[in-house]
Each structure stands twice: as structure tokens, then as C-alpha cells.
């Protein structure tokens, strides 16, 4: 006896791929958090230095550093634990302190 109608049951391989991607995007969008940190990333050279690190950890276009803000605020949209970001920035040689976490 089948209780649930699974959209994958009658889907072509291409349709299954689309359904899988949609499912992953829905799951990911539910778990994304906006994390904010006070840093000492204060110039374009510093931003350039952390870019490869943040792109690797958080993904390209998922982070931003406001070097005009006195606290040099790093904002990261991620589903990773806060500790992953702080560890990566600290390992890159910069100070980082959690400010706010918005879910």
C-alpha cells in the first residue's frame, strides 16, 4: 500500500534532476542564516586576502565586508556553524568577533 504520492515516481531523468535541485534549494533556503562579525578587515587589500578563504568556506556572493563601518562588519549568509567562519578568518590572520546571528 502506497501512502504518499512521490513526484519522482513518474518523472523522467531530466525531471528528477529538476525536482532534486528544487528540493535541495528549498532545504538550503530554510537553513541559511545571516551571521555578522566585527573584524579588523579594514581595506581592499585585506578583503582581497580573505576573498579566497570566504569563497571557499561560505561561497562566492554569500559574504560582504563593510570596511566603511567602524566595526568592519563581515556579513555571511550560510548554513554553516558560526565557528567555521571564525576559524577560517582567524586562520587567515584576522581578528573576528561575533556580533549578531539572524536566522
BELGIJO-V406629 format. One record per backbone hydrogen bond with DSSP energy under -0.5 kcal/mol. CO is the residue of the C=O (numbers start at 0). NH is the residue of the N-H. If there is no record, write none. Layout:
co->(CO | CO)
nh->(NH | NH)
This chain:
co->(0 | 3 | 5 | 7 | 11 | 12 | 13 | 14 | 15 | 16 | 17 | 18 | 19 | 20 | 21 | 22 | 23 | 24 | 25 | 26 | 27 | 27 | 32 | 32 | 33 | 34 | 35 | 35 | 36 | 37 | 39 | 42 | 43 | 44 | 45 | 46 | 47 | 49 | 50 | 51 | 52 | 53 | 53 | 58 | 61 | 63 | 64 | 65 | 65 | 68 | 70 | 71 | 72 | 72 | 73 | 74 | 75 | 75 | 77 | 80 | 80 | 81 | 81 | 82 | 83 | 84 | 85 | 86 | 87 | 88 | 89 | 94 | 96 | 99 | 100 | 101)
nh->(2 | 5 | 8 | 10 | 15 | 16 | 17 | 18 | 19 | 20 | 21 | 22 | 23 | 24 | 25 | 26 | 27 | 28 | 29 | 30 | 30 | 31 | 34 | 77 | 101 | 75 | 98 | 99 | 73 | 96 | 41 | 46 | 47 | 48 | 49 | 50 | 51 | 53 | 54 | 55 | 56 | 57 | 58 | 61 | 76 | 74 | 66 | 68 | 72 | 71 | 38 | 38 | 65 | 74 | 36 | 63 | 34 | 77 | 32 | 83 | 84 | 84 | 85 | 86 | 87 | 88 | 89 | 90 | 91 | 93 | 92 | 39 | 37 | 35 | 102 | 33)
